């Protein structure tokens, strides 16, 4: 077996393991969701309220700008730093 054949077989094995792992994870998630108890509207509202971030967090009082250039100019006139929140990753979850 030459190097190319070995690399190809290795790739195929890794790909198969990934596919089996993903399929297993999906099956387990589906099974967990199928057996999860239903939640009523009052319990959902209570949980939703508990999961909200506190209103007195310091970043909530910062003046928001829609442009980094505007923020930079404003920060320069006020002699303050620019706070920039950056998120990267998949749009359905912060990474």
matplotlib code that plots the C-alpha trace (Angstrom):
import matplotlib.pyplot as plt

x = [0.0, 1.5, 1.2, -1.7, -3.8, -3.0, -4.0, -7.2, -8.2, -7.3, -9.5, -12.4, -12.1, -12.2, -15.1, -17.0, -16.3, -17.5, -20.7, -21.5, -20.8, -23.0, -25.8, -25.6, -25.7, -28.8, -30.5, -29.8, -31.0, -34.2, -34.8, -34.2, -36.6, -39.2, -39.2, -38.9, -41.9, -44.0, -43.7, -46.8, -47.0, -46.6, -43.5, -42.0, -42.7, -41.0, -38.0, -37.7, -37.7, -35.0, -32.8, -32.8, -29.6, -29.7, -30.8, -28.1, -25.1, -22.6, -22.5, -26.2, -25.5, -22.9, -24.0, -24.3, -23.1, -23.9, -20.5, -17.0, -15.9, -18.6, -17.7, -14.0, -14.8, -17.1, -14.5, -11.8, -13.9, -14.8, -11.3, -12.8, -12.1, -14.1, -15.8, -16.5, -18.4, -17.5, -19.0, -17.7, -18.8, -22.0, -25.0, -27.1, -24.5, -21.7, -18.4]
y = [0.0, 3.3, 6.6, 8.0, 4.8, 4.9, 8.6, 7.9, 5.0, 7.0, 9.8, 7.4, 5.9, 9.3, 10.3, 7.2, 7.6, 11.2, 10.2, 7.5, 9.8, 12.5, 10.0, 8.6, 12.1, 13.0, 9.8, 10.3, 13.9, 12.8, 10.2, 12.7, 15.2, 12.5, 11.6, 15.2, 16.3, 19.0, 22.5, 24.6, 28.4, 29.5, 27.4, 28.7, 32.3, 31.7, 30.1, 32.8, 35.5, 33.6, 33.4, 37.1, 39.0, 41.5, 45.0, 46.7, 45.4, 48.1, 47.5, 48.3, 52.0, 52.4, 54.6, 52.3, 53.4, 51.7, 52.6, 52.0, 55.3, 57.2, 55.4, 56.3, 59.9, 60.1, 58.4, 60.8, 63.9, 62.4, 60.9, 57.6, 54.1, 52.2, 49.0, 46.7, 43.5, 41.0, 37.6, 35.0, 31.5, 30.0, 32.4, 29.9, 29.7, 31.8, 30.0]
z = [0.0, -1.0, 0.9, -1.1, -0.5, 3.2, 3.4, 1.5, 3.7, 6.8, 5.6, 4.9, 8.3, 10.0, 7.9, 8.8, 12.5, 12.3, 10.5, 13.0, 15.9, 14.5, 13.8, 17.3, 18.9, 16.8, 17.8, 21.5, 21.2, 19.5, 22.2, 25.0, 23.4, 22.9, 26.5, 27.9, 30.0, 28.5, 30.0, 30.6, 29.8, 33.4, 33.9, 30.7, 31.7, 35.1, 33.5, 30.8, 33.5, 35.5, 32.5, 31.6, 32.3, 35.2, 34.3, 36.4, 34.4, 33.6, 29.9, 29.5, 30.4, 27.6, 24.6, 21.6, 18.2, 14.9, 13.4, 14.7, 13.2, 15.0, 18.2, 17.7, 17.1, 20.1, 22.4, 21.2, 22.1, 25.5, 26.1, 26.8, 25.5, 22.9, 24.1, 21.2, 21.6, 18.9, 18.4, 16.1, 15.1, 14.0, 14.1, 16.1, 18.9, 20.2, 19.9]

ax = plt.figure().add_subplot(projection="3d")
ax.plot(x, y, z, "-o")
ax.set_aspect("equal")
plt.show()
